[in-house]
Amino acid sequence: MDFYDAIKKRKSVRKYKSDPIPEEVLDRILEAGRIAPSAKNIQPWRFIVIKDPEIKKKVAEASRGQLWMADADVILVGCILEKIAWGHMGGYMNSGPVDLAIALDHMILAAANEGLGTCWIGAFVEQDVKNILQVPEDVRVMALTPIGYPAEEPKDRGRKAPKEIISYDKY
């Protein structure tokens, strides 16, 4: 698939088939995140691939009851290792959230390229997810995404016009 086609094809999927993802496909998706850029190449992330149906269900419950997530073959959890993330981004923040977002987006686009659906999940109770997955206290859970074969084509929700979001030379 053409890169720009993959970007246009990617939409939030909230209904999945039970079909398993072939290991080589999942490996390509994970590799896309592994090779993503990060500030100073620190790579302050850790990804948890959840395949166990019971663990997926518990994580979906901790994600504000979004039980449909557990129908996907995999739930991918993105974690930030804040202690090692570069701490001077913009002069006011640590790079961890941006670094992880880049890596996770690489994986989400790779999944779209493979014909798989995803949905960026930010609605979750971090401490509950950490407890379920035995994530150390000094590691932050930032985002999750189910990955699986879509059971239906998601609706096009539209995008803002370029003039609403882009300016040149000044704000």
CNS distance restraints for C-alpha pairs under 8 A (distance, minus, plus):
assign (resid   1 and name CA) (resid   5 and name CA) 6.49 0.50 0.50
assign (resid   1 and name CA) (resid   6 and name CA) 6.45 0.50 0.50
assign (resid   1 and name CA) (resid 113 and name CA) 6.05 0.50 0.50
assign (resid   2 and name CA) (resid   6 and name CA) 6.35 0.50 0.50
assign (resid   3 and name CA) (resid   7 and name CA) 6.46 0.50 0.50
assign (resid   3 and name CA) (resid 113 and name CA) 7.82 0.50 0.50
assign (resid   4 and name CA) (resid   8 and name CA) 6.22 0.50 0.50
assign (resid   5 and name CA) (resid   9 and name CA) 5.91 0.50 0.50
assign (resid   6 and name CA) (resid  10 and name CA) 6.17 0.50 0.50
assign (resid   6 and name CA) (resid 109 and name CA) 6.44 0.50 0.50
assign (resid   6 and name CA) (resid 110 and name CA) 7.96 0.50 0.50
assign (resid   6 and name CA) (resid 112 and name CA) 5.73 0.50 0.50
assign (resid   6 and name CA) (resid 113 and name CA) 5.20 0.50 0.50
assign (resid   7 and name CA) (resid 109 and name CA) 6.47 0.50 0.50
assign (resid   7 and name CA) (resid 112 and name CA) 7.66 0.50 0.50
assign (resid   9 and name CA) (resid 112 and name CA) 6.75 0.50 0.50
assign (resid  10 and name CA) (resid 108 and name CA) 7.93 0.50 0.50
assign (resid  10 and name CA) (resid 109 and name CA) 6.86 0.50 0.50
assign (resid  10 and name CA) (resid 112 and name CA) 5.48 0.50 0.50
assign (resid  10 and name CA) (resid 117 and name CA) 7.28 0.50 0.50
assign (resid  10 and name CA) (resid 118 and name CA) 7.88 0.50 0.50
assign (resid  11 and name CA) (resid 117 and name CA) 7.37 0.50 0.50
assign (resid  11 and name CA) (resid 118 and name CA) 7.37 0.50 0.50
assign (resid  11 and name CA) (resid 119 and name CA) 7.42 0.50 0.50
assign (resid  11 and name CA) (resid 154 and name CA) 6.53 0.50 0.50
assign (resid  11 and name CA) (resid 156 and name CA) 7.66 0.50 0.50
assign (resid  12 and name CA) (resid 117 and name CA) 7.06 0.50 0.50
assign (resid  12 and name CA) (resid 118 and name CA) 5.80 0.50 0.50
assign (resid  12 and name CA) (resid 119 and name CA) 4.43 0.50 0.50
assign (resid  12 and name CA) (resid 120 and name CA) 7.19 0.50 0.50
assign (resid  12 and name CA) (resid 154 and name CA) 6.79 0.50 0.50
assign (resid  13 and name CA) (resid 117 and name CA) 5.47 0.50 0.50
assign (resid  13 and name CA) (resid 118 and name CA) 5.50 0.50 0.50
assign (resid  13 and name CA) (resid 119 and name CA) 5.52 0.50 0.50
assign (resid  13 and name CA) (resid 150 and name CA) 6.46 0.50 0.50
assign (resid  13 and name CA) (resid 153 and name CA) 7.78 0.50 0.50
assign (resid  13 and name CA) (resid 154 and name CA) 5.93 0.50 0.50
assign (resid  14 and name CA) (resid  68 and name CA) 6.45 0.50 0.50
assign (resid  14 and name CA) (resid  69 and name CA) 7.00 0.50 0.50
assign (resid  14 and name CA) (resid 118 and name CA) 7.91 0.50 0.50
assign (resid  14 and name CA) (resid 119 and name CA) 6.95 0.50 0.50
assign (resid  14 and name CA) (resid 150 and name CA) 7.92 0.50 0.50
assign (resid  14 and name CA) (resid 154 and name CA) 7.88 0.50 0.50
assign (resid  15 and name CA) (resid  68 and name CA) 6.44 0.50 0.50
assign (resid  15 and name CA) (resid  69 and name CA) 7.84 0.50 0.50
assign (resid  15 and name CA) (resid  71 and name CA) 7.43 0.50 0.50
assign (resid  15 and name CA) (resid  72 and name CA) 7.84 0.50 0.50
assign (resid  15 and name CA) (resid 150 and name CA) 6.04 0.50 0.50
assign (resid  15 and name CA) (resid 151 and name CA) 5.40 0.50 0.50
assign (resid  15 and name CA) (resid 152 and name CA) 6.55 0.50 0.50
assign (resid  16 and name CA) (resid  68 and name CA) 7.79 0.50 0.50
assign (resid  16 and name CA) (resid  71 and name CA) 5.75 0.50 0.50
assign (resid  16 and name CA) (resid  72 and name CA) 5.28 0.50 0.50
assign (resid  16 and name CA) (resid 117 and name CA) 7.84 0.50 0.50
assign (resid  16 and name CA) (resid 148 and name CA) 6.05 0.50 0.50
assign (resid  16 and name CA) (resid 149 and name CA) 5.61 0.50 0.50
assign (resid  16 and name CA) (resid 150 and name CA) 4.55 0.50 0.50
assign (resid  16 and name CA) (resid 151 and name CA) 4.57 0.50 0.50
assign (resid  16 and name CA) (resid 152 and name CA) 7.52 0.50 0.50
assign (resid  17 and name CA) (resid  71 and name CA) 6.98 0.50 0.50
assign (resid  17 and name CA) (resid  72 and name CA) 6.78 0.50 0.50
assign (resid  17 and name CA) (resid 148 and name CA) 7.02 0.50 0.50
assign (resid  17 and name CA) (resid 149 and name CA) 5.51 0.50 0.50
assign (resid  17 and name CA) (resid 150 and name CA) 5.94 0.50 0.50
assign (resid  17 and name CA) (resid 151 and name CA) 4.95 0.50 0.50
assign (resid  18 and name CA) (resid  71 and name CA) 6.36 0.50 0.50
assign (resid  18 and name CA) (resid  72 and name CA) 6.48 0.50 0.50
assign (resid  18 and name CA) (resid  73 and name CA) 6.33 0.50 0.50
assign (resid  18 and name CA) (resid 148 and name CA) 7.79 0.50 0.50
assign (resid  18 and name CA) (resid 149 and name CA) 7.57 0.50 0.50
assign (resid  19 and name CA) (resid  73 and name CA) 6.88 0.50 0.50
assign (resid  19 and name CA) (resid 148 and name CA) 7.51 0.50 0.50
assign (resid  19 and name CA) (resid 149 and name CA) 6.66 0.50 0.50
assign (resid  20 and name CA) (resid  73 and name CA) 5.61 0.50 0.50
assign (resid  20 and name CA) (resid 148 and name CA) 7.55 0.50 0.50
assign (resid  21 and name CA) (resid  25 and name CA) 6.61 0.50 0.50
assign (resid  21 and name CA) (resid  26 and name CA) 6.46 0.50 0.50
assign (resid  21 and name CA) (resid  73 and name CA) 6.60 0.50 0.50
assign (resid  21 and name CA) (resid 148 and name CA) 6.83 0.50 0.50
assign (resid  21 and name CA) (resid 149 and name CA) 7.86 0.50 0.50
assign (resid  22 and name CA) (resid  26 and name CA) 6.43 0.50 0.50
assign (resid  23 and name CA) (resid  27 and name CA) 5.98 0.50 0.50
assign (resid  24 and name CA) (resid  28 and name CA) 6.29 0.50 0.50
assign (resid  25 and name CA) (resid  29 and name CA) 6.41 0.50 0.50
assign (resid  25 and name CA) (resid 114 and name CA) 7.19 0.50 0.50
assign (resid  26 and name CA) (resid  30 and name CA) 6.19 0.50 0.50
assign (resid  27 and name CA) (resid  31 and name CA) 6.00 0.50 0.50
assign (resid  28 and name CA) (resid  32 and name CA) 6.28 0.50 0.50
assign (resid  28 and name CA) (resid 110 and name CA) 7.52 0.50 0.50
assign (resid  29 and name CA) (resid  33 and name CA) 6.91 0.50 0.50
assign (resid  29 and name CA) (resid 107 and name CA) 5.11 0.50 0.50
assign (resid  29 and name CA) (resid 108 and name CA) 7.70 0.50 0.50
assign (resid  29 and name CA) (resid 110 and name CA) 5.33 0.50 0.50
assign (resid  29 and name CA) (resid 111 and name CA) 5.94 0.50 0.50
assign (resid  30 and name CA) (resid  34 and name CA) 6.26 0.50 0.50
assign (resid  30 and name CA) (resid 107 and name CA) 6.23 0.50 0.50
assign (resid  31 and name CA) (resid  35 and name CA) 6.22 0.50 0.50
assign (resid  31 and name CA) (resid 107 and name CA) 7.86 0.50 0.50
assign (resid  32 and name CA) (resid  36 and name CA) 6.48 0.50 0.50
assign (resid  32 and name CA) (resid 103 and name CA) 7.42 0.50 0.50
assign (resid  32 and name CA) (resid 106 and name CA) 5.61 0.50 0.50
assign (resid  32 and name CA) (resid 107 and name CA) 5.42 0.50 0.50
assign (resid  32 and name CA) (resid 110 and name CA) 6.59 0.50 0.50
assign (resid  33 and name CA) (resid 102 and name CA) 7.95 0.50 0.50
assign (resid  33 and name CA) (resid 103 and name CA) 4.39 0.50 0.50
assign (resid  33 and name CA) (resid 104 and name CA) 6.02 0.50 0.50
assign (resid  33 and name CA) (resid 105 and name CA) 7.75 0.50 0.50
assign (resid  33 and name CA) (resid 106 and name CA) 5.45 0.50 0.50
assign (resid  33 and name CA) (resid 107 and name CA) 5.19 0.50 0.50
assign (resid  34 and name CA) (resid 103 and name CA) 6.98 0.50 0.50
assign (resid  35 and name CA) (resid 103 and name CA) 7.79 0.50 0.50
assign (resid  36 and name CA) (resid 102 and name CA) 6.66 0.50 0.50
assign (resid  36 and name CA) (resid 103 and name CA) 5.06 0.50 0.50
assign (resid  36 and name CA) (resid 106 and name CA) 6.77 0.50 0.50
assign (resid  37 and name CA) (resid  41 and name CA) 6.36 0.50 0.50
assign (resid  37 and name CA) (resid  43 and name CA) 7.56 0.50 0.50
assign (resid  37 and name CA) (resid  99 and name CA) 7.19 0.50 0.50
assign (resid  37 and name CA) (resid 102 and name CA) 7.24 0.50 0.50
assign (resid  37 and name CA) (resid 103 and name CA) 7.26 0.50 0.50
assign (resid  38 and name CA) (resid  42 and name CA) 6.20 0.50 0.50
assign (resid  38 and name CA) (resid  43 and name CA) 5.57 0.50 0.50
assign (resid  38 and name CA) (resid  44 and name CA) 7.84 0.50 0.50
assign (resid  38 and name CA) (resid  95 and name CA) 7.96 0.50 0.50
assign (resid  38 and name CA) (resid  99 and name CA) 4.91 0.50 0.50
assign (resid  38 and name CA) (resid 100 and name CA) 7.97 0.50 0.50
assign (resid  38 and name CA) (resid 102 and name CA) 7.71 0.50 0.50
assign (resid  39 and name CA) (resid  43 and name CA) 7.57 0.50 0.50
assign (resid  39 and name CA) (resid  85 and name CA) 7.77 0.50 0.50
assign (resid  39 and name CA) (resid  86 and name CA) 6.30 0.50 0.50
assign (resid  39 and name CA) (resid  95 and name CA) 6.47 0.50 0.50
assign (resid  39 and name CA) (resid  99 and name CA) 6.72 0.50 0.50
assign (resid  40 and name CA) (resid  86 and name CA) 7.07 0.50 0.50
assign (resid  42 and name CA) (resid  84 and name CA) 7.22 0.50 0.50
assign (resid  42 and name CA) (resid  85 and name CA) 6.54 0.50 0.50
assign (resid  42 and name CA) (resid  86 and name CA) 7.28 0.50 0.50
assign (resid  43 and name CA) (resid  85 and name CA) 7.55 0.50 0.50
assign (resid  43 and name CA) (resid  99 and name CA) 7.18 0.50 0.50
assign (resid  44 and name CA) (resid  80 and name CA) 5.79 0.50 0.50
assign (resid  44 and name CA) (resid  81 and name CA) 5.02 0.50 0.50
assign (resid  44 and name CA) (resid  82 and name CA) 6.95 0.50 0.50
assign (resid  44 and name CA) (resid  84 and name CA) 6.04 0.50 0.50
assign (resid  44 and name CA) (resid  85 and name CA) 5.22 0.50 0.50
assign (resid  44 and name CA) (resid  96 and name CA) 6.24 0.50 0.50
assign (resid  44 and name CA) (resid  99 and name CA) 7.27 0.50 0.50
assign (resid  44 and name CA) (resid 100 and name CA) 7.49 0.50 0.50
assign (resid  45 and name CA) (resid  78 and name CA) 7.02 0.50 0.50
assign (resid  45 and name CA) (resid  79 and name CA) 5.51 0.50 0.50
assign (resid  45 and name CA) (resid  80 and name CA) 4.67 0.50 0.50
assign (resid  45 and name CA) (resid  81 and name CA) 5.65 0.50 0.50
assign (resid  45 and name CA) (resid  96 and name CA) 7.61 0.50 0.50
assign (resid  45 and name CA) (resid  99 and name CA) 7.84 0.50 0.50
assign (resid  45 and name CA) (resid 100 and name CA) 6.20 0.50 0.50
assign (resid  46 and name CA) (resid  78 and name CA) 6.20 0.50 0.50
assign (resid  46 and name CA) (resid  79 and name CA) 5.09 0.50 0.50
assign (resid  46 and name CA) (resid  80 and name CA) 6.49 0.50 0.50
assign (resid  46 and name CA) (resid  81 and name CA) 7.35 0.50 0.50
assign (resid  47 and name CA) (resid  76 and name CA) 6.71 0.50 0.50
assign (resid  47 and name CA) (resid  77 and name CA) 5.54 0.50 0.50
assign (resid  47 and name CA) (resid  78 and name CA) 4.82 0.50 0.50
assign (resid  47 and name CA) (resid  79 and name CA) 6.05 0.50 0.50
assign (resid  48 and name CA) (resid  76 and name CA) 5.74 0.50 0.50
assign (resid  48 and name CA) (resid  77 and name CA) 5.02 0.50 0.50
assign (resid  48 and name CA) (resid  78 and name CA) 6.71 0.50 0.50
assign (resid  48 and name CA) (resid  79 and name CA) 7.92 0.50 0.50
assign (resid  49 and name CA) (resid  74 and name CA) 6.55 0.50 0.50
assign (resid  49 and name CA) (resid  75 and name CA) 6.06 0.50 0.50
assign (resid  49 and name CA) (resid  76 and name CA) 4.80 0.50 0.50
assign (resid  49 and name CA) (resid  77 and name CA) 6.57 0.50 0.50
assign (resid  50 and name CA) (resid  55 and name CA) 7.00 0.50 0.50
assign (resid  50 and name CA) (resid  56 and name CA) 6.28 0.50 0.50
assign (resid  50 and name CA) (resid  74 and name CA) 5.52 0.50 0.50
assign (resid  50 and name CA) (resid  75 and name CA) 5.08 0.50 0.50
assign (resid  50 and name CA) (resid  76 and name CA) 6.20 0.50 0.50
assign (resid  50 and name CA) (resid  77 and name CA) 7.80 0.50 0.50
assign (resid  51 and name CA) (resid  55 and name CA) 7.66 0.50 0.50
assign (resid  51 and name CA) (resid  56 and name CA) 6.83 0.50 0.50
assign (resid  51 and name CA) (resid  73 and name CA) 6.49 0.50 0.50
assign (resid  51 and name CA) (resid  74 and name CA) 5.10 0.50 0.50
assign (resid  51 and name CA) (resid  75 and name CA) 6.90 0.50 0.50
assign (resid  52 and name CA) (resid  56 and name CA) 6.11 0.50 0.50
assign (resid  53 and name CA) (resid  57 and name CA) 6.16 0.50 0.50
assign (resid  53 and name CA) (resid  70 and name CA) 7.01 0.50 0.50
assign (resid  54 and name CA) (resid  58 and name CA) 6.33 0.50 0.50
assign (resid  55 and name CA) (resid  59 and name CA) 6.15 0.50 0.50
assign (resid  55 and name CA) (resid 132 and name CA) 7.39 0.50 0.50
assign (resid  56 and name CA) (resid  60 and name CA) 6.07 0.50 0.50
assign (resid  56 and name CA) (resid  69 and name CA) 7.63 0.50 0.50
assign (resid  56 and name CA) (resid  70 and name CA) 5.05 0.50 0.50
assign (resid  56 and name CA) (resid  74 and name CA) 7.80 0.50 0.50
assign (resid  56 and name CA) (resid  75 and name CA) 6.65 0.50 0.50
assign (resid  57 and name CA) (resid  61 and name CA) 6.19 0.50 0.50
assign (resid  57 and name CA) (resid  67 and name CA) 6.65 0.50 0.50
assign (resid  57 and name CA) (resid  69 and name CA) 7.88 0.50 0.50
assign (resid  57 and name CA) (resid  70 and name CA) 5.25 0.50 0.50
assign (resid  58 and name CA) (resid  62 and name CA) 6.24 0.50 0.50
assign (resid  58 and name CA) (resid 132 and name CA) 7.20 0.50 0.50
assign (resid  59 and name CA) (resid  63 and name CA) 6.14 0.50 0.50
assign (resid  59 and name CA) (resid  70 and name CA) 7.98 0.50 0.50
assign (resid  59 and name CA) (resid 129 and name CA) 5.95 0.50 0.50
assign (resid  59 and name CA) (resid 132 and name CA) 7.07 0.50 0.50
assign (resid  60 and name CA) (resid  64 and name CA) 7.25 0.50 0.50
assign (resid  60 and name CA) (resid  65 and name CA) 5.91 0.50 0.50
assign (resid  60 and name CA) (resid  66 and name CA) 5.33 0.50 0.50
assign (resid  60 and name CA) (resid  67 and name CA) 5.00 0.50 0.50
assign (resid  60 and name CA) (resid  68 and name CA) 7.46 0.50 0.50
assign (resid  60 and name CA) (resid  69 and name CA) 5.78 0.50 0.50
assign (resid  60 and name CA) (resid  70 and name CA) 6.01 0.50 0.50
assign (resid  61 and name CA) (resid  65 and name CA) 4.20 0.50 0.50
assign (resid  61 and name CA) (resid  66 and name CA) 6.22 0.50 0.50
assign (resid  61 and name CA) (resid  67 and name CA) 6.07 0.50 0.50
assign (resid  62 and name CA) (resid 124 and name CA) 5.70 0.50 0.50
assign (resid  62 and name CA) (resid 125 and name CA) 5.74 0.50 0.50
assign (resid  62 and name CA) (resid 128 and name CA) 5.91 0.50 0.50
assign (resid  62 and name CA) (resid 129 and name CA) 6.10 0.50 0.50
assign (resid  63 and name CA) (resid 121 and name CA) 7.80 0.50 0.50
assign (resid  63 and name CA) (resid 123 and name CA) 5.64 0.50 0.50
assign (resid  63 and name CA) (resid 124 and name CA) 3.75 0.50 0.50
assign (resid  63 and name CA) (resid 125 and name CA) 6.23 0.50 0.50
assign (resid  63 and name CA) (resid 129 and name CA) 7.95 0.50 0.50
assign (resid  64 and name CA) (resid 123 and name CA) 6.27 0.50 0.50
assign (resid  64 and name CA) (resid 124 and name CA) 5.54 0.50 0.50
assign (resid  64 and name CA) (resid 125 and name CA) 7.20 0.50 0.50
assign (resid  67 and name CA) (resid  71 and name CA) 7.73 0.50 0.50
assign (resid  68 and name CA) (resid  72 and name CA) 7.72 0.50 0.50
assign (resid  69 and name CA) (resid  75 and name CA) 7.34 0.50 0.50
assign (resid  69 and name CA) (resid 146 and name CA) 5.69 0.50 0.50
assign (resid  70 and name CA) (resid  74 and name CA) 7.81 0.50 0.50
assign (resid  70 and name CA) (resid  75 and name CA) 7.34 0.50 0.50
assign (resid  70 and name CA) (resid 146 and name CA) 7.51 0.50 0.50
assign (resid  72 and name CA) (resid 146 and name CA) 5.68 0.50 0.50
assign (resid  72 and name CA) (resid 147 and name CA) 5.69 0.50 0.50
assign (resid  72 and name CA) (resid 148 and name CA) 4.68 0.50 0.50
assign (resid  72 and name CA) (resid 149 and name CA) 7.24 0.50 0.50
assign (resid  73 and name CA) (resid 146 and name CA) 7.56 0.50 0.50
assign (resid  73 and name CA) (resid 147 and name CA) 6.31 0.50 0.50
assign (resid  73 and name CA) (resid 148 and name CA) 5.19 0.50 0.50
assign (resid  73 and name CA) (resid 149 and name CA) 7.94 0.50 0.50
assign (resid  74 and name CA) (resid 146 and name CA) 5.71 0.50 0.50
assign (resid  74 and name CA) (resid 147 and name CA) 5.21 0.50 0.50
assign (resid  74 and name CA) (resid 148 and name CA) 6.56 0.50 0.50
assign (resid  75 and name CA) (resid 144 and name CA) 6.87 0.50 0.50
assign (resid  75 and name CA) (resid 145 and name CA) 5.64 0.50 0.50
assign (resid  75 and name CA) (resid 146 and name CA) 4.16 0.50 0.50
assign (resid  75 and name CA) (resid 147 and name CA) 5.99 0.50 0.50
assign (resid  76 and name CA) (resid 144 and name CA) 5.53 0.50 0.50
assign (resid  76 and name CA) (resid 145 and name CA) 5.25 0.50 0.50
assign (resid  76 and name CA) (resid 146 and name CA) 6.08 0.50 0.50
assign (resid  76 and name CA) (resid 147 and name CA) 7.20 0.50 0.50
assign (resid  77 and name CA) (resid 141 and name CA) 7.21 0.50 0.50
assign (resid  77 and name CA) (resid 142 and name CA) 7.87 0.50 0.50
assign (resid  77 and name CA) (resid 143 and name CA) 6.10 0.50 0.50
assign (resid  77 and name CA) (resid 144 and name CA) 4.40 0.50 0.50
assign (resid  77 and name CA) (resid 145 and name CA) 6.64 0.50 0.50
assign (resid  78 and name CA) (resid 100 and name CA) 6.90 0.50 0.50
assign (resid  78 and name CA) (resid 104 and name CA) 7.11 0.50 0.50
assign (resid  78 and name CA) (resid 141 and name CA) 6.05 0.50 0.50
assign (resid  78 and name CA) (resid 142 and name CA) 5.85 0.50 0.50
assign (resid  78 and name CA) (resid 143 and name CA) 5.30 0.50 0.50
assign (resid  78 and name CA) (resid 144 and name CA) 5.95 0.50 0.50
assign (resid  79 and name CA) (resid 100 and name CA) 7.45 0.50 0.50
assign (resid  79 and name CA) (resid 139 and name CA) 6.53 0.50 0.50
assign (resid  79 and name CA) (resid 140 and name CA) 5.40 0.50 0.50
assign (resid  79 and name CA) (resid 141 and name CA) 4.38 0.50 0.50
assign (resid  79 and name CA) (resid 142 and name CA) 5.65 0.50 0.50
assign (resid  79 and name CA) (resid 143 and name CA) 7.33 0.50 0.50
assign (resid  80 and name CA) (resid  85 and name CA) 7.92 0.50 0.50
assign (resid  80 and name CA) (resid  96 and name CA) 5.77 0.50 0.50
assign (resid  80 and name CA) (resid  97 and name CA) 7.01 0.50 0.50
assign (resid  80 and name CA) (resid 100 and name CA) 6.72 0.50 0.50
assign (resid  80 and name CA) (resid 139 and name CA) 5.78 0.50 0.50
assign (resid  80 and name CA) (resid 140 and name CA) 5.08 0.50 0.50
assign (resid  80 and name CA) (resid 141 and name CA) 6.38 0.50 0.50
assign (resid  80 and name CA) (resid 142 and name CA) 6.78 0.50 0.50
assign (resid  81 and name CA) (resid  85 and name CA) 6.44 0.50 0.50
assign (resid  81 and name CA) (resid  96 and name CA) 7.15 0.50 0.50
assign (resid  81 and name CA) (resid 138 and name CA) 7.26 0.50 0.50
assign (resid  81 and name CA) (resid 139 and name CA) 5.08 0.50 0.50
assign (resid  81 and name CA) (resid 140 and name CA) 6.68 0.50 0.50
assign (resid  82 and name CA) (resid  94 and name CA) 7.50 0.50 0.50
assign (resid  82 and name CA) (resid  96 and name CA) 6.10 0.50 0.50
assign (resid  82 and name CA) (resid 138 and name CA) 7.36 0.50 0.50
assign (resid  82 and name CA) (resid 139 and name CA) 6.52 0.50 0.50
assign (resid  82 and name CA) (resid 140 and name CA) 7.19 0.50 0.50
assign (resid  83 and name CA) (resid 138 and name CA) 7.64 0.50 0.50
assign (resid  85 and name CA) (resid  94 and name CA) 6.22 0.50 0.50
assign (resid  85 and name CA) (resid  95 and name CA) 5.75 0.50 0.50
assign (resid  85 and name CA) (resid  96 and name CA) 5.25 0.50 0.50
assign (resid  86 and name CA) (resid  94 and name CA) 5.62 0.50 0.50
assign (resid  86 and name CA) (resid  95 and name CA) 5.36 0.50 0.50
assign (resid  86 and name CA) (resid  96 and name CA) 7.21 0.50 0.50
assign (resid  87 and name CA) (resid  92 and name CA) 7.93 0.50 0.50
assign (resid  87 and name CA) (resid  93 and name CA) 5.98 0.50 0.50
assign (resid  87 and name CA) (resid  94 and name CA) 3.98 0.50 0.50
assign (resid  87 and name CA) (resid  95 and name CA) 6.20 0.50 0.50
assign (resid  88 and name CA) (resid  92 and name CA) 6.00 0.50 0.50
assign (resid  88 and name CA) (resid  93 and name CA) 5.67 0.50 0.50
assign (resid  88 and name CA) (resid  94 and name CA) 5.79 0.50 0.50
assign (resid  88 and name CA) (resid  95 and name CA) 7.33 0.50 0.50
assign (resid  89 and name CA) (resid  93 and name CA) 5.16 0.50 0.50
assign (resid  89 and name CA) (resid  94 and name CA) 5.70 0.50 0.50
assign (resid  89 and name CA) (resid  95 and name CA) 5.67 0.50 0.50
assign (resid  95 and name CA) (resid  99 and name CA) 5.91 0.50 0.50
assign (resid  96 and name CA) (resid 100 and name CA) 6.01 0.50 0.50
assign (resid  97 and name CA) (resid 101 and name CA) 6.02 0.50 0.50
assign (resid  97 and name CA) (resid 142 and name CA) 7.12 0.50 0.50
assign (resid  98 and name CA) (resid 102 and name CA) 6.21 0.50 0.50
assign (resid  99 and name CA) (resid 103 and name CA) 6.43 0.50 0.50
assign (resid 100 and name CA) (resid 104 and name CA) 5.98 0.50 0.50
assign (resid 100 and name CA) (resid 142 and name CA) 7.90 0.50 0.50
assign (resid 101 and name CA) (resid 105 and name CA) 5.88 0.50 0.50
assign (resid 102 and name CA) (resid 106 and name CA) 6.20 0.50 0.50
assign (resid 103 and name CA) (resid 107 and name CA) 6.48 0.50 0.50
assign (resid 104 and name CA) (resid 108 and name CA) 6.14 0.50 0.50
assign (resid 105 and name CA) (resid 109 and name CA) 6.08 0.50 0.50
assign (resid 106 and name CA) (resid 110 and name CA) 6.11 0.50 0.50
assign (resid 107 and name CA) (resid 111 and name CA) 6.06 0.50 0.50
assign (resid 108 and name CA) (resid 112 and name CA) 6.34 0.50 0.50
assign (resid 108 and name CA) (resid 118 and name CA) 6.40 0.50 0.50
assign (resid 109 and name CA) (resid 113 and name CA) 6.19 0.50 0.50
assign (resid 110 and name CA) (resid 114 and name CA) 6.37 0.50 0.50
assign (resid 111 and name CA) (resid 115 and name CA) 6.45 0.50 0.50
assign (resid 111 and name CA) (resid 116 and name CA) 5.03 0.50 0.50
assign (resid 111 and name CA) (resid 117 and name CA) 6.62 0.50 0.50
assign (resid 111 and name CA) (resid 118 and name CA) 7.35 0.50 0.50
assign (resid 111 and name CA) (resid 147 and name CA) 7.33 0.50 0.50
assign (resid 112 and name CA) (resid 116 and name CA) 5.10 0.50 0.50
assign (resid 112 and name CA) (resid 117 and name CA) 6.10 0.50 0.50
assign (resid 112 and name CA) (resid 118 and name CA) 7.71 0.50 0.50
assign (resid 115 and name CA) (resid 149 and name CA) 7.05 0.50 0.50
assign (resid 116 and name CA) (resid 147 and name CA) 6.54 0.50 0.50
assign (resid 116 and name CA) (resid 148 and name CA) 5.30 0.50 0.50
assign (resid 116 and name CA) (resid 149 and name CA) 4.81 0.50 0.50
assign (resid 116 and name CA) (resid 150 and name CA) 6.50 0.50 0.50
assign (resid 117 and name CA) (resid 146 and name CA) 7.75 0.50 0.50
assign (resid 117 and name CA) (resid 147 and name CA) 5.68 0.50 0.50
assign (resid 117 and name CA) (resid 148 and name CA) 5.40 0.50 0.50
assign (resid 117 and name CA) (resid 149 and name CA) 5.73 0.50 0.50
assign (resid 117 and name CA) (resid 150 and name CA) 5.45 0.50 0.50
assign (resid 118 and name CA) (resid 145 and name CA) 5.84 0.50 0.50
assign (resid 118 and name CA) (resid 146 and name CA) 5.37 0.50 0.50
assign (resid 118 and name CA) (resid 147 and name CA) 4.89 0.50 0.50
assign (resid 118 and name CA) (resid 148 and name CA) 6.87 0.50 0.50
assign (resid 119 and name CA) (resid 145 and name CA) 5.25 0.50 0.50
assign (resid 119 and name CA) (resid 146 and name CA) 6.17 0.50 0.50
assign (resid 119 and name CA) (resid 147 and name CA) 7.75 0.50 0.50
assign (resid 120 and name CA) (resid 143 and name CA) 6.88 0.50 0.50
assign (resid 120 and name CA) (resid 144 and name CA) 6.13 0.50 0.50
assign (resid 120 and name CA) (resid 145 and name CA) 5.01 0.50 0.50
assign (resid 120 and name CA) (resid 146 and name CA) 7.88 0.50 0.50
assign (resid 121 and name CA) (resid 143 and name CA) 5.70 0.50 0.50
assign (resid 121 and name CA) (resid 144 and name CA) 4.94 0.50 0.50
assign (resid 121 and name CA) (resid 145 and name CA) 5.59 0.50 0.50
assign (resid 122 and name CA) (resid 142 and name CA) 7.23 0.50 0.50
assign (resid 122 and name CA) (resid 143 and name CA) 5.34 0.50 0.50
assign (resid 122 and name CA) (resid 144 and name CA) 6.79 0.50 0.50
assign (resid 124 and name CA) (resid 129 and name CA) 7.51 0.50 0.50
assign (resid 125 and name CA) (resid 129 and name CA) 6.38 0.50 0.50
assign (resid 126 and name CA) (resid 130 and name CA) 6.04 0.50 0.50
assign (resid 126 and name CA) (resid 140 and name CA) 7.77 0.50 0.50
assign (resid 126 and name CA) (resid 141 and name CA) 6.09 0.50 0.50
assign (resid 126 and name CA) (resid 142 and name CA) 7.97 0.50 0.50
assign (resid 127 and name CA) (resid 131 and name CA) 6.07 0.50 0.50
assign (resid 128 and name CA) (resid 132 and name CA) 6.24 0.50 0.50
assign (resid 129 and name CA) (resid 133 and name CA) 6.14 0.50 0.50
assign (resid 129 and name CA) (resid 141 and name CA) 7.70 0.50 0.50
assign (resid 130 and name CA) (resid 134 and name CA) 5.54 0.50 0.50
assign (resid 130 and name CA) (resid 135 and name CA) 4.66 0.50 0.50
assign (resid 130 and name CA) (resid 136 and name CA) 7.31 0.50 0.50
assign (resid 130 and name CA) (resid 137 and name CA) 7.85 0.50 0.50
assign (resid 130 and name CA) (resid 141 and name CA) 7.14 0.50 0.50
assign (resid 131 and name CA) (resid 135 and name CA) 6.58 0.50 0.50
assign (resid 135 and name CA) (resid 139 and name CA) 6.64 0.50 0.50
assign (resid 160 and name CA) (resid 164 and name CA) 6.29 0.50 0.50
assign (resid 160 and name CA) (resid 165 and name CA) 7.20 0.50 0.50
assign (resid 161 and name CA) (resid 165 and name CA) 7.11 0.50 0.50
assign (resid 162 and name CA) (resid 166 and name CA) 5.68 0.50 0.50
assign (resid 163 and name CA) (resid 167 and name CA) 7.14 0.50 0.50
assign (resid 167 and name CA) (resid 171 and name CA) 5.95 0.50 0.50
